[in-house]
């Protein structure tokens, strides 16, 4: 490697690792605010919090790495241009492409490493972080209660679901508007408890957590063997000012925070697993749609299958038709003809039955539509994640070819103008990717387009900037436009002089 290549590569690597470290710290602090409710005030040790941050860092690479490549390339080539080092290179016969040669090799290698990282490290990190959050919630029951939704307490041996509108106070011990569903041994909800307020009382020395409920109601279904008794006394109801539920967490104190659970989301899967699941999900969705369509057709009675033809019976029927002296009535081909043959009460009954049948079918279609939309959204998210792994690697390469010539054009180093331009370009790239990804999940565009759209938009920009930097043009070249306008006016003046 020549001295020039070593010099350019060293300057780029210095800016690359400096920018990466600064940006990763910024994004870590931004991410901590997202999970502050899961970590703060839960009595967690510094080791557990450190593990959580360690697992969280790889998930930031898809945001930090493209921005790092873009910023470091602008900084490096902007400093070269500002210090007239590029002018010295060009005077020596060294073009921009020749000066970028060592960095192109590095960026290509970085793209390969990025794909390996996105395929192996990030899915494992997502799974570790998910399991750590879940297991923390198991060890700390207060953390297991999520505001606004029902939270399961299966592992406590109590078998209950708890929902609260609000948590507040020290370690979220105070609860507002508590709803509890207790379960039987057969996993059936037969008891409902509602209270205006609640409080979680625990002690480090005890394996029992007390849930103290105030100003509430208690409903319980009566499990009677006799059907008559069940109809006579369907449930028991009572009011209370104070009600205490003891929750045994002795089994949870031995919970392993590093225990791995099932892979549940597309972000936790590598390329091989995604391809396999995409194939199985696609087939399963088609089977669901076909089965549902057949069910609706059967319920509607539309498009019935053709009956099997019995040839012997057909001959007998034809013989009977010949022997008939009377002419049969014409077959019914219209709904009005059918209704005219019925009495008024029969017509009302037929119409009401038809309305009820259609209403039931429409309700079934609407509910099934929501289910199928969720299934296809899950399916689209898998395709999107698969292509995102490839797009992330290529985005690092494309953004380098955007940042390097852009730095040579603006001829500014430091963290002023280059930082502003890098952030604006990255935000454009990032938000295009976010909007395209959301559209792809909803099925408005193909998931592959949603993953590649932001990168494909940056590709022509990189080609254009590279050509302008090679030709030593400015960022916005309007001169050739004015020259064309002037040439048009000159041509008109000549034409007018020749006519005279």
Kinemage of the C-alpha trace (Angstrom):
@kinemage 1
@onewidth
@group {chain A} dominant
@subgroup {mainchain}
@vectorlist {calphas} color= white
{ca unk a 1} P 0.000 0.000 0.000
{ca unk a 2} L 1.371 3.373 -0.984
{ca unk a 3} L 1.998 6.179 1.467
{ca unk a 4} L -0.946 8.207 0.105
{ca unk a 5} L -3.371 5.322 0.575
{ca unk a 6} L -2.135 4.796 4.137
{ca unk a 7} L -2.494 8.484 4.903
{ca unk a 8} L -6.067 8.729 3.553
{ca unk a 9} L -7.114 5.501 5.260
{ca unk a 10} L -5.689 6.604 8.633
{ca unk a 11} L -7.512 9.929 8.468
{ca unk a 12} L -10.761 8.208 7.529
{ca unk a 13} L -10.464 5.565 10.256
{ca unk a 14} L -9.770 8.241 12.853
{ca unk a 15} L -12.922 10.142 11.858
{ca unk a 16} L -14.880 6.892 11.518
{ca unk a 17} L -14.195 5.525 15.006
{ca unk a 18} L -14.486 8.962 16.635
{ca unk a 19} L -17.866 9.573 15.003
{ca unk a 20} L -19.040 6.043 15.802
{ca unk a 21} L -18.158 6.393 19.495
{ca unk a 22} L -19.848 9.804 19.825
{ca unk a 23} L -22.974 8.724 17.976
{ca unk a 24} L -23.323 5.420 19.833
{ca unk a 25} L -23.167 7.249 23.174
{ca unk a 26} L -25.839 9.712 22.010
{ca unk a 27} L -28.122 6.927 20.802
{ca unk a 28} L -27.567 4.912 24.014
{ca unk a 29} L -28.790 7.814 26.136
{ca unk a 30} L -31.716 8.321 23.771
{ca unk a 31} L -32.559 4.600 24.015
{ca unk a 32} L -32.320 4.550 27.792
{ca unk a 33} L -35.166 7.051 27.947
{ca unk a 34} L -37.320 4.552 26.061
{ca unk a 35} L -36.723 1.845 28.663
{ca unk a 36} L -36.413 4.031 31.753
{ca unk a 37} L -39.704 2.652 33.102
{ca unk a 38} L -38.331 -0.911 32.916
{ca unk a 39} L -35.078 -0.074 34.701
{ca unk a 40} L -35.571 2.797 37.122
{ca unk a 41} L -36.846 2.124 40.614
{ca unk a 42} L -37.006 -1.671 40.252
{ca unk a 43} L -34.198 -2.492 42.640
{ca unk a 44} L -31.976 -3.828 39.847
{ca unk a 45} L -28.246 -4.143 40.334
{ca unk a 46} L -25.670 -2.296 38.246
{ca unk a 47} L -24.668 -5.592 36.624
{ca unk a 48} L -28.189 -6.204 35.283
{ca unk a 49} L -28.447 -2.657 33.958
{ca unk a 50} L -24.993 -3.022 32.388
{ca unk a 51} L -26.085 -6.243 30.656
{ca unk a 52} L -29.188 -4.544 29.356
{ca unk a 53} L -27.139 -1.703 27.842
{ca unk a 54} L -24.631 -4.218 26.434
{ca unk a 55} L -27.437 -6.108 24.663
{ca unk a 56} L -28.999 -2.826 23.534
{ca unk a 57} L -25.895 -1.461 21.768
{ca unk a 58} L -25.926 -3.874 18.764
{ca unk a 59} L -29.546 -2.972 18.021
{ca unk a 60} L -28.403 0.615 17.342
{ca unk a 61} L -26.003 -0.359 14.558
{ca unk a 62} L -28.624 -0.056 11.809
{ca unk a 63} L -28.995 3.641 12.722
{ca unk a 64} L -25.474 4.540 13.865
{ca unk a 65} L -23.364 2.839 11.186
{ca unk a 66} L -24.865 4.506 8.062
{ca unk a 67} L -24.688 7.910 9.764
{ca unk a 68} L -21.089 7.204 10.832
{ca unk a 69} L -20.018 6.324 7.285
{ca unk a 70} L -21.727 9.421 5.894
{ca unk a 71} L -20.300 11.789 8.517
{ca unk a 72} L -16.757 10.399 8.519
{ca unk a 73} L -16.527 10.503 4.698
{ca unk a 74} L -17.734 14.137 4.619
{ca unk a 75} L -15.307 15.090 7.394
{ca unk a 76} L -12.330 13.350 5.780
{ca unk a 77} L -12.733 14.640 2.243
{ca unk a 78} L -13.963 18.049 3.394
{ca unk a 79} L -10.765 18.496 5.418
{ca unk a 80} L -8.645 17.380 2.455
{ca unk a 81} L -10.345 19.930 0.194
{ca unk a 82} L -10.232 22.702 2.803
{ca unk a 83} L -6.462 22.234 3.325
{ca unk a 84} L -5.863 22.123 -0.463
{ca unk a 85} L -4.609 18.570 -0.199
{ca unk a 86} L -6.915 17.564 -3.034
{ca unk a 87} L -5.503 20.370 -5.133
{ca unk a 88} L -2.024 18.956 -4.519
{ca unk a 89} L -3.232 15.456 -5.467
{ca unk a 90} L -4.802 16.693 -8.703
{ca unk a 91} L -1.663 18.680 -9.533
{ca unk a 92} L 0.268 15.411 -9.162
{ca unk a 93} L -2.155 13.667 -11.541
{ca unk a 94} L -4.110 11.797 -8.834
{ca unk a 95} L -7.871 11.796 -9.448
{ca unk a 96} L -10.632 11.634 -6.857
{ca unk a 97} L -11.341 7.984 -7.691
{ca unk a 98} L -7.675 7.133 -7.230
{ca unk a 99} L -7.637 8.862 -3.846
{ca unk a 100} L -10.747 6.945 -2.798
{ca unk a 101} L -9.336 3.549 -3.771
{ca unk a 102} L -8.168 2.415 -0.333
{ca unk a 103} L -11.401 3.641 1.257
{ca unk a 104} L -13.519 1.841 -1.336
{ca unk a 105} L -11.818 -1.433 -0.374
{ca unk a 106} L -12.431 -0.688 3.315
{ca unk a 107} L -16.097 0.228 2.759
{ca unk a 108} L -16.698 -2.957 0.741
{ca unk a 109} L -15.166 -4.956 3.586
{ca unk a 110} L -17.321 -2.962 6.035
{ca unk a 111} L -20.437 -3.893 4.038
{ca unk a 112} L -19.625 -7.607 4.336
{ca unk a 113} L -18.982 -7.264 8.080
{ca unk a 114} L -22.200 -5.280 8.488
{ca unk a 115} L -24.249 -8.017 6.830
{ca unk a 116} L -22.634 -10.650 9.070
{ca unk a 117} L -23.366 -8.456 12.097
{ca unk a 118} L -26.985 -7.870 11.044
{ca unk a 119} L -27.496 -11.575 10.353
{ca unk a 120} L -25.915 -13.044 13.481
{ca unk a 121} L -25.250 -10.503 16.232
{ca unk a 122} L -28.288 -8.205 16.078
{ca unk a 123} L -30.918 -11.028 16.152
{ca unk a 124} L -29.182 -12.632 19.126
{ca unk a 125} L -28.923 -9.273 20.865
{ca unk a 126} L -32.628 -8.568 20.267
{ca unk a 127} L -33.511 -11.938 21.773
{ca unk a 128} L -31.250 -11.431 24.792
{ca unk a 129} L -32.668 -7.975 25.472
{ca unk a 130} L -36.250 -9.214 25.098
{ca unk a 131} L -35.670 -12.129 27.475
{ca unk a 132} L -33.902 -9.901 29.990
{ca unk a 133} L -36.823 -7.459 30.059
{ca unk a 134} L -39.318 -10.316 30.361
{ca unk a 135} L -37.417 -12.041 33.150
{ca unk a 136} L -36.925 -8.781 35.031
{ca unk a 137} L -40.706 -8.411 34.943
{ca unk a 138} L -41.059 -11.905 36.392
{ca unk a 139} L -38.681 -11.210 39.250
{ca unk a 140} L -40.189 -7.788 39.913
{ca unk a 141} L -43.993 -8.214 39.717
{ca unk a 142} L -44.546 -4.444 39.786
{ca unk a 143} L -42.680 -4.281 36.486
{ca unk a 144} L -44.894 -7.023 35.063
{ca unk a 145} L -47.997 -4.853 35.316
{ca unk a 146} L -48.358 -2.773 32.168
{ca unk a 147} L -50.701 0.171 32.151
{ca unk a 148} L -53.813 -0.221 30.030
{ca unk a 149} L -53.512 -3.941 29.196
{ca unk a 150} L -54.034 -7.246 31.024
{ca unk a 151} L -50.777 -8.688 32.430
{ca unk a 152} L -50.424 -12.399 33.215
{ca unk a 153} L -49.244 -13.699 36.570
{ca unk a 154} L -49.058 -17.349 35.578
{ca unk a 155} L -45.764 -18.104 37.243
{ca unk a 156} L -46.949 -17.116 40.688
{ca unk a 157} L -49.203 -20.121 41.109
{ca unk a 158} L -52.174 -17.792 41.599
{ca unk a 159} L -53.366 -17.832 37.981
{ca unk a 160} L -54.619 -14.290 37.413
{ca unk a 161} L -54.643 -11.377 34.973
{ca unk a 162} L -54.242 -7.822 36.245
{ca unk a 163} L -55.023 -4.576 34.458
{ca unk a 164} L -54.478 -1.064 35.825
{ca unk a 165} L -55.067 2.366 34.338
{ca unk a 166} L -52.107 4.013 36.050
{ca unk a 167} L -49.043 3.189 38.174
{ca unk a 168} L -47.289 5.776 40.290
{ca unk a 169} L -45.318 6.324 43.467
{ca unk a 170} L -42.124 4.680 44.668
{ca unk a 171} L -41.348 1.619 42.502
{ca unk a 172} L -44.837 1.983 40.954
{ca unk a 173} L -46.415 0.522 44.073
{ca unk a 174} L -49.688 2.482 43.840
{ca unk a 175} L -52.316 1.460 41.279
{ca unk a 176} L -55.481 3.124 39.938
{ca unk a 177} L -58.610 1.355 38.611
{ca unk a 178} L -57.526 -2.263 39.139
{ca unk a 179} L -59.269 -5.141 37.350
{ca unk a 180} L -58.307 -8.721 38.245
{ca unk a 181} L -59.426 -11.963 36.582
{ca unk a 182} L -58.738 -15.030 38.711
{ca unk a 183} L -58.375 -18.396 36.991
{ca unk a 184} L -59.398 -21.871 38.043
{ca unk a 185} L -57.281 -25.014 37.733
{ca unk a 186} L -58.853 -25.488 34.283
{ca unk a 187} L -57.573 -21.999 33.297
{ca unk a 188} L -61.091 -20.514 33.255
{ca unk a 189} L -61.795 -16.953 34.412
{ca unk a 190} L -64.593 -17.347 36.964
{ca unk a 191} L -63.764 -14.477 39.325
{ca unk a 192} L -63.601 -10.749 38.571
{ca unk a 193} L -62.371 -8.197 41.100
{ca unk a 194} L -62.594 -4.448 40.480
{ca unk a 195} L -61.148 -1.783 42.760
{ca unk a 196} L -60.646 1.968 42.525
{ca unk a 197} L -57.124 1.858 43.991
{ca unk a 198} L -54.506 -0.706 44.912
{ca unk a 199} L -51.100 -0.963 46.544
{ca unk a 200} L -48.264 -3.494 46.245
{ca unk a 201} L -46.544 -4.178 49.591
{ca unk a 202} L -43.396 -6.298 49.609
{ca unk a 203} L -40.346 -7.034 51.724
{ca unk a 204} L -36.875 -8.295 50.790
{ca unk a 205} L -37.082 -10.922 53.559
{ca unk a 206} L -40.445 -12.301 52.429
{ca unk a 207} L -41.492 -14.314 49.363
{ca unk a 208} L -45.033 -12.930 49.640
{ca unk a 209} L -46.249 -9.766 47.951
{ca unk a 210} L -49.474 -8.286 49.249
{ca unk a 211} L -51.839 -6.628 46.802
{ca unk a 212} L -54.116 -4.394 48.887
{ca unk a 213} L -57.285 -3.330 47.053
{ca unk a 214} L -59.609 -0.570 48.241
{ca unk a 215} L -63.208 0.406 47.371
{ca unk a 216} L -64.140 -2.377 45.018
{ca unk a 217} L -66.474 -5.145 43.960
{ca unk a 218} L -66.087 -8.923 43.854
{ca unk a 219} L -67.880 -11.145 41.301
{ca unk a 220} L -67.636 -14.936 41.214
{ca unk a 221} L -69.490 -17.474 39.110
{ca unk a 222} L -71.183 -20.277 41.044
{ca unk a 223} L -69.922 -23.688 39.966
{ca unk a 224} L -73.028 -25.750 40.671
{ca unk a 225} L -73.458 -29.286 39.392
{ca unk a 226} L -77.189 -28.866 39.005
{ca unk a 227} L -78.228 -26.728 36.028
{ca unk a 228} L -81.223 -25.351 37.865
{ca unk a 229} L -79.104 -24.086 40.738
{ca unk a 230} L -76.718 -22.486 38.255
{ca unk a 231} L -79.577 -20.587 36.604
{ca unk a 232} L -81.003 -19.614 39.972
{ca unk a 233} L -77.685 -18.350 41.382
{ca unk a 234} L -75.481 -17.465 38.352
{ca unk a 235} L -72.861 -15.555 40.364
{ca unk a 236} L -71.998 -14.143 43.758
{ca unk a 237} L -71.462 -10.420 44.231
{ca unk a 238} L -70.054 -8.433 47.128
{ca unk a 239} L -68.553 -5.046 47.930
{ca unk a 240} L -65.428 -4.371 49.965
{ca unk a 241} L -63.543 -1.419 51.400
{ca unk a 242} L -60.282 -3.330 51.752
{ca unk a 243} L -59.319 -6.641 50.163
{ca unk a 244} L -55.878 -8.293 50.398
{ca unk a 245} L -54.465 -10.791 47.896
{ca unk a 246} L -51.239 -12.597 48.768
{ca unk a 247} L -49.011 -13.439 45.784
{ca unk a 248} L -46.336 -16.093 46.332
{ca unk a 249} L -43.174 -15.288 44.334
{ca unk a 250} L -40.878 -17.911 45.871
{ca unk a 251} L -40.642 -19.688 42.511
{ca unk a 252} L -39.645 -16.457 40.791
{ca unk a 253} L -36.772 -15.638 43.124
{ca unk a 254} L -34.743 -18.363 41.430
{ca unk a 255} L -35.524 -16.952 37.974
{ca unk a 256} L -32.521 -16.928 35.625
{ca unk a 257} L -32.364 -13.503 33.985
{ca unk a 258} L -30.319 -14.960 31.133
{ca unk a 259} L -32.818 -17.695 30.339
{ca unk a 260} L -33.615 -17.818 26.626
{ca unk a 261} L -37.208 -18.039 25.535
{ca unk a 262} L -38.774 -18.646 22.186
{ca unk a 263} L -37.925 -16.459 19.208
{ca unk a 264} L -41.072 -14.406 18.802
{ca unk a 265} L -40.362 -11.509 16.425
{ca unk a 266} L -38.812 -11.114 12.996
{ca unk a 267} L -35.961 -9.000 14.425
{ca unk a 268} L -34.727 -12.049 16.395
{ca unk a 269} L -34.256 -14.225 13.299
{ca unk a 270} L -31.366 -14.619 10.887
{ca unk a 271} L -31.618 -14.960 7.122
{ca unk a 272} L -32.024 -18.752 7.139
{ca unk a 273} L -34.783 -18.668 9.735
{ca unk a 274} L -36.533 -15.763 7.981
{ca unk a 275} L -36.578 -17.530 4.599
{ca unk a 276} L -37.994 -20.663 6.208
{ca unk a 277} L -40.664 -18.764 8.142
{ca unk a 278} L -41.624 -16.606 5.146
{ca unk a 279} L -42.328 -19.735 3.125
{ca unk a 280} L -44.376 -21.376 5.887
{ca unk a 281} L -46.263 -18.159 6.739
{ca unk a 282} L -47.149 -17.557 3.090
{ca unk a 283} L -48.529 -21.077 2.668
{ca unk a 284} L -50.420 -20.873 5.956
{ca unk a 285} L -52.014 -17.541 5.010
{ca unk a 286} L -53.167 -18.926 1.662
{ca unk a 287} L -54.679 -21.938 3.391
{ca unk a 288} L -56.521 -19.665 5.830
{ca unk a 289} L -57.908 -17.520 2.992
{ca unk a 290} L -59.012 -20.545 0.949
{ca unk a 291} L -60.677 -22.219 3.934
{ca unk a 292} L -62.476 -18.997 4.879
{ca unk a 293} L -63.669 -18.384 1.313
{ca unk a 294} L -65.043 -21.921 1.084
{ca unk a 295} L -66.811 -21.447 4.417
{ca unk a 296} L -68.437 -18.199 3.265
{ca unk a 297} L -69.507 -19.726 -0.053
{ca unk a 298} L -71.106 -22.660 1.769
{ca unk a 299} L -72.908 -20.353 4.204
{ca unk a 300} L -74.223 -18.157 1.403
{ca unk a 301} L -75.284 -21.094 -0.732
{ca unk a 302} L -73.681 -19.397 -3.708
{ca unk a 303} L -71.916 -21.294 -6.436
{ca unk a 304} L -72.979 -24.737 -5.178
{ca unk a 305} L -71.009 -27.690 -6.571
{ca unk a 306} L -72.714 -29.337 -9.577
{ca unk a 307} L -74.711 -32.440 -8.564
{ca unk a 308} L -73.688 -35.857 -9.784
{ca unk a 309} L -75.798 -36.984 -12.751
{ca unk a 310} L -77.504 -40.355 -12.479
{ca unk a 311} L -78.042 -41.457 -16.079
{ca unk a 312} L -80.677 -44.096 -15.242
{ca unk a 313} L -82.685 -41.679 -13.140
{ca unk a 314} L -82.403 -39.067 -15.891
{ca unk a 315} L -83.972 -41.501 -18.421
{ca unk a 316} L -86.815 -42.315 -16.017
{ca unk a 317} L -87.529 -38.639 -15.443
{ca unk a 318} L -87.673 -37.988 -19.177
{ca unk a 319} L -90.152 -40.857 -19.611
{ca unk a 320} L -92.350 -39.424 -16.884
{ca unk a 321} L -92.259 -36.015 -18.499
{ca unk a 322} L -93.517 -37.494 -21.777
{ca unk a 323} L -96.424 -39.229 -20.032
{ca unk a 324} L -97.576 -36.033 -18.328
{ca unk a 325} L -100.618 -34.468 -19.959
{ca unk a 326} L -100.472 -31.225 -18.056
{ca unk a 327} L -97.864 -28.584 -18.660
{ca unk a 328} L -95.748 -27.776 -15.615
{ca unk a 329} L -95.375 -24.261 -14.398
{ca unk a 330} L -92.377 -22.303 -15.582
{ca unk a 331} L -89.359 -22.505 -13.246
{ca unk a 332} L -88.802 -19.636 -10.798
{ca unk a 333} L -86.044 -17.380 -12.122
{ca unk a 334} L -86.659 -14.209 -10.105
{ca unk a 335} L -86.828 -13.357 -6.384
{ca unk a 336} L -90.056 -11.451 -6.888
{ca unk a 337} L -91.683 -14.577 -8.370
{ca unk a 338} L -90.682 -16.553 -5.305
{ca unk a 339} L -92.051 -13.955 -2.886
{ca unk a 340} L -95.330 -13.637 -4.822
{ca unk a 341} L -96.005 -17.340 -4.259
{ca unk a 342} L -95.680 -16.953 -0.477
{ca unk a 343} L -98.094 -15.589 2.061
{ca unk a 344} L -97.320 -12.297 3.775
{ca unk a 345} L -96.057 -13.823 7.028
{ca unk a 346} L -93.868 -16.216 5.033
{ca unk a 347} L -92.400 -13.338 3.021
{ca unk a 348} L -91.546 -11.468 6.213
{ca unk a 349} L -89.937 -14.570 7.665
{ca unk a 350} L -87.865 -15.189 4.513
{ca unk a 351} L -86.701 -11.562 4.356
{ca unk a 352} L -85.791 -11.462 8.068
{ca unk a 353} L -83.889 -14.732 7.793
{ca unk a 354} L -82.014 -13.399 4.773
{ca unk a 355} L -81.131 -10.168 6.609
{ca unk a 356} L -79.904 -12.052 9.670
{ca unk a 357} L -77.892 -14.410 7.507
{ca unk a 358} L -76.270 -11.563 5.586
{ca unk a 359} L -75.535 -9.611 8.794
{ca unk a 360} L -73.886 -12.667 10.328
{ca unk a 361} L -71.811 -13.242 7.213
{ca unk a 362} L -70.730 -9.577 7.086
{ca unk a 363} L -69.720 -9.638 10.772
{ca unk a 364} L -67.725 -12.791 10.153
{ca unk a 365} L -65.996 -11.221 7.141
{ca unk a 366} L -65.107 -8.061 9.100
{ca unk a 367} L -63.663 -9.994 12.042
{ca unk a 368} L -61.789 -12.357 9.730
{ca unk a 369} L -60.481 -9.400 7.754
{ca unk a 370} L -58.818 -7.985 10.885
{ca unk a 371} L -57.266 -11.372 11.656
{ca unk a 372} L -55.956 -11.790 8.103
{ca unk a 373} L -54.563 -8.249 8.111
{ca unk a 374} L -52.581 -9.053 11.258
{ca unk a 375} L -51.353 -12.281 9.685
{ca unk a 376} L -50.217 -10.551 6.498
{ca unk a 377} L -48.652 -7.716 8.486
{ca unk a 378} L -46.636 -10.329 10.392
{ca unk a 379} L -45.754 -11.975 7.069
{ca unk a 380} L -44.721 -8.643 5.483
{ca unk a 381} L -42.572 -7.742 8.491
{ca unk a 382} L -40.568 -10.943 7.942
{ca unk a 383} L -39.928 -10.087 4.288
{ca unk a 384} L -39.017 -6.530 5.307
{ca unk a 385} L -36.530 -7.758 7.926
{ca unk a 386} L -34.931 -10.129 5.413
{ca unk a 387} L -34.293 -7.372 2.868
{ca unk a 388} L -33.263 -4.884 5.573
{ca unk a 389} L -30.248 -7.053 6.382
{ca unk a 390} L -28.998 -6.764 2.791
{ca unk a 391} L -30.041 -3.120 2.440
{ca unk a 392} L -28.097 -2.138 5.579
{ca unk a 393} L -24.852 -3.484 4.110
{ca unk a 394} L -25.396 -1.713 0.778
{ca unk a 395} L -26.464 1.529 2.477
{ca unk a 396} L -23.014 1.868 4.056
{ca unk a 397} L -21.422 1.616 0.588
{ca unk a 398} L -23.906 3.989 -1.076
{ca unk a 399} L -23.677 6.619 1.674
{ca unk a 400} L -19.899 6.580 1.386
{ca unk a 401} L -20.208 7.543 -2.280
{ca unk a 402} L -22.603 10.298 -1.185
{ca unk a 403} L -20.429 11.660 1.621
{ca unk a 404} L -16.956 11.472 0.050
{ca unk a 405} L -17.662 13.578 -3.080
{ca unk a 406} L -19.938 15.867 -1.055
{ca unk a 407} L -17.042 16.627 1.306
{ca unk a 408} L -14.770 17.347 -1.658
{ca unk a 409} L -17.381 19.728 -3.083
{ca unk a 410} L -18.255 21.742 0.058
{ca unk a 411} L -14.538 21.970 1.062
{ca unk a 412} L -15.238 22.269 4.770
{ca unk a 413} L -13.827 20.188 7.609
{ca unk a 414} L -14.618 20.070 11.311
{ca unk a 415} L -17.970 19.449 12.989
{ca unk a 416} L -19.819 22.517 11.717
{ca unk a 417} L -21.264 22.461 8.224
{ca unk a 418} L -20.328 18.785 7.558
{ca unk a 419} L -22.274 17.700 10.650
{ca unk a 420} L -25.338 19.691 9.586
{ca unk a 421} L -25.275 18.295 6.043
{ca unk a 422} L -24.689 14.740 7.287
{ca unk a 423} L -27.613 14.936 9.734
{ca unk a 424} L -29.954 16.385 7.080
{ca unk a 425} L -29.040 13.670 4.572
{ca unk a 426} L -29.278 10.918 7.162
{ca unk a 427} L -32.648 12.109 8.449
{ca unk a 428} L -33.909 12.135 4.860
{ca unk a 429} L -32.567 8.611 4.365
{ca unk a 430} L -33.884 7.394 7.727
{ca unk a 431} L -37.402 8.843 7.516
{ca unk a 432} L -37.860 7.594 3.962
{ca unk a 433} L -36.914 4.150 5.269
{ca unk a 434} L -39.308 4.420 8.235
{ca unk a 435} L -42.284 5.547 6.138
{ca unk a 436} L -41.558 2.971 3.441
{ca unk a 437} L -41.254 0.244 6.096
{ca unk a 438} L -44.605 1.175 7.644
{ca unk a 439} L -46.279 1.202 4.238
{ca unk a 440} L -44.726 -2.183 3.461
{ca unk a 441} L -45.981 -3.744 6.702
{ca unk a 442} L -49.525 -2.584 5.937
{ca unk a 443} L -49.270 -4.100 2.463
{ca unk a 444} L -49.497 -0.783 0.580
{ca unk a 445} L -46.171 -1.468 -1.172
{ca unk a 446} L -44.094 -4.608 -1.550
{ca unk a 447} L -41.871 -5.222 1.524
{ca unk a 448} L -38.767 -5.494 -0.677
{ca unk a 449} L -39.403 -1.978 -2.014
{ca unk a 450} L -39.952 -0.720 1.532
{ca unk a 451} L -36.543 -2.062 2.593
{ca unk a 452} L -34.605 -0.785 -0.434
{ca unk a 453} L -36.374 2.501 -1.205
{ca unk a 454} L -34.191 4.837 0.871
{ca unk a 455} L -30.999 3.197 -0.417
{ca unk a 456} L -32.186 3.351 -4.029
{ca unk a 457} L -32.992 7.054 -3.641
{ca unk a 458} L -29.469 7.741 -2.353
{ca unk a 459} L -27.868 5.770 -5.209
{ca unk a 460} L -28.463 8.340 -8.008
{ca unk a 461} L -27.481 11.115 -5.593
{ca unk a 462} L -24.145 9.370 -4.959
{ca unk a 463} L -23.541 8.903 -8.696
{ca unk a 464} L -24.366 12.548 -9.418
{ca unk a 465} L -22.160 13.898 -6.615
{ca unk a 466} L -19.254 11.662 -7.639
{ca unk a 467} L -19.461 12.934 -11.224
{ca unk a 468} L -19.624 16.563 -10.108
{ca unk a 469} L -16.699 16.155 -7.713
{ca unk a 470} L -14.625 14.428 -10.409
{ca unk a 471} L -15.348 17.260 -12.852
{ca unk a 472} L -14.550 19.804 -10.093
{ca unk a 473} L -18.024 21.363 -10.227
{ca unk a 474} L -19.948 23.028 -7.426
{ca unk a 475} L -22.784 21.549 -5.421
{ca unk a 476} L -25.449 23.498 -7.321
{ca unk a 477} L -24.388 24.169 -10.884
{ca unk a 478} L -26.764 26.604 -12.486
{ca unk a 479} L -24.188 28.043 -14.897
{ca unk a 480} L -24.924 25.632 -17.722
{ca unk a 481} L -28.631 26.487 -17.452
{ca unk a 482} L -27.915 30.206 -17.875
{ca unk a 483} L -25.532 29.444 -20.757
{ca unk a 484} L -28.269 27.528 -22.568
{ca unk a 485} L -30.748 30.361 -22.045
{ca unk a 486} L -28.204 32.882 -23.388
{ca unk a 487} L -27.477 30.691 -26.407
{ca unk a 488} L -31.198 30.497 -27.203
{ca unk a 489} L -31.524 34.286 -27.128
{ca unk a 490} L -28.400 34.704 -29.297
{ca unk a 491} L -29.833 32.207 -31.806
{ca unk a 492} L -33.104 34.174 -31.991
{ca unk a 493} L -31.184 37.456 -32.558
{ca unk a 494} L -29.214 35.907 -35.415
{ca unk a 495} L -32.391 34.556 -37.021
{ca unk a 496} L -34.026 37.982 -36.814
{ca unk a 497} L -30.957 39.684 -38.385
{ca unk a 498} L -30.912 37.182 -41.251
{ca unk a 499} L -34.617 37.810 -41.970
{ca unk a 500} L -33.992 41.566 -42.196
